[in-house]
Amino acid sequence: MGYQDWVQSYEKSQDQTITDRRHLHQYPELSFEETKTKQYILSQLRTMGYADIIDIPAGGLVVVIGGKKPGPVIALRADYDALAITEEVDVAFKSVNEGVMHACGHDGHTASLLGVARALVSDQDALNGTLKLIFQHAEELPPGGAVDILKSGVLDDVDFIYGIHLRGDWQYDGSLQVCSGYAMAASDLFEITIQGKGGHGASPHETYDPTVAGAFLITQLQTLISRNKDPLKAGVLTTAIFQSKSMTANIIADSAFLKGTVRTFDPELRNLMQTRIQTMAESVAQGFGCSATVSYTRGYPALYNHPEQTELVAALFEGNVTRTQPRMGGEDFAYYLEKIPGSFFFVKAGRHEKNYPHHHPKFEVDERSLDVSVLSFLKIIDYYLGKEDQGYGA
């Protein structure tokens, strides 16, 4: 058996892939809280007949398939957590968990990987090597579920790893998108508390106003991008939250709070941003007679797609692949790629001409994109494990 046989096997259970996706969509769970989601995935795998299922205590499941014949070890990953968003899409399988929604396509990722499992269940002993299917929790919330999967040691023998992401912001056309090299950014957070001396709004000279200091700091932080960063290197700094303790028009607060994100690809630039935010916050605050406390949290590293494995994906799908530019969003799949050669690619999945972006309450995917996801994974499996020629494809 091989790719064509697996496709035929998948087609027989194609409707179940849609059922899986809609069930997961209807009952979403937040990062590190996905107990029912994990149980549903586990029950589906056991119903298929899989026995070698590794339950990661911190979260996540890894299914080991094959291993009876020599060959490489490859891994495929799907994430299954949702977001704290109230859904605004009117579908029969709309989220029943108020304020929680699959607004990033993780329901589709998981349903697709379950589809792969069904396609292979009757042929697993014939694989020339070993396949590991990773159903991962908590992609959306640092430190990310990938850390738990890697710490478990279950991937220590993996030679290559691949992952997909449905793109609801690009209309479905049956194609994939690949990006060789840096494809997604490191995602860091900063929090700054400015401590001053509050007082009456009519007597600002008797205060050290942290609100004014914070407002000035917000504008100055942008100079780190325009004047400290190499213009040839990509970087984003966004201050998303600015608050003071004052709730009254004539009271100057004694403290103010800023929170934002930094996105970079280059490790040296990442270090520079952390250092300069600290220095600038302290200096600006001091200039206004205040003090600043900075907390800088490193999120996921930049996601680097290994060129050889990325070009393999492009070759397997031949003319049905487009090249996409690097994105400033973050992804904890980056942790896998730091240790294992592989690639993270995208499936165009938008359902309407007006395609809403990820993390939007009206985010939708065209369910035909699940077929593309399954077939892309099956082609990768066939290349590595479908032939006896050293376990690799022709």
ABEGO torsion letter per residue (X at the ends): XBAAAAAAAAAAAAAAAAAAAAAAAABBBBBGABAAAAAAAAAAAAAAGBABBBBBAAEEBBBBBEGABBEBBBBBBBBABBBBBBBABBBAABBABBGBBBAAGAAAAAAAAAAAAAAAAAAAAABBEBBBBBBBBGAABOAEAAAAAAAAGAAAABABBBBBBBBAABBBAGBBBBBBEBABBBBBBBBBBBBBBBEBAABAAABBBAAAAAAAAAAAAAAAAAAABBAABBBBBBBABBBBABABAABBBABBBBBBBBBBABAAAAAAAAAAAAAAAAAAAAAAGBBBBBBBBBBBBBBBBBAAAAAAAAAAAEAABBBBBBBABBBAAAAAAAABBEBBBBBBABABABBBBBGBAABBBBAAAAAAAAAAAAAAAAAAAABABGGBBX
